[in-house]
Amino acid sequence: MRRITNRRHPNVDQVGTEIQYKGEPHRITDVGGSYFALVRLRDGYAENVKIREVNGR
């Protein structure tokens, strides 16, 4: 997977990982600022979610 983001972002190592978000599997496709771009694996729906919501505090 090609990374679009700046490598210096503290969460860039999480790009490409699959997570459970709202009870469904999602993949982190991009990171920037304080948001992750998540893609729901079931239907490909993409949404921006705050990093804190995914990683906790």
Secondary structure, 3 states (H helix, E strand, C coil): CCCCCCCCCCCHHHCCCEEEECCEEEEEEEEECCEEEEEECCCCCEEEEEHHHHHCC
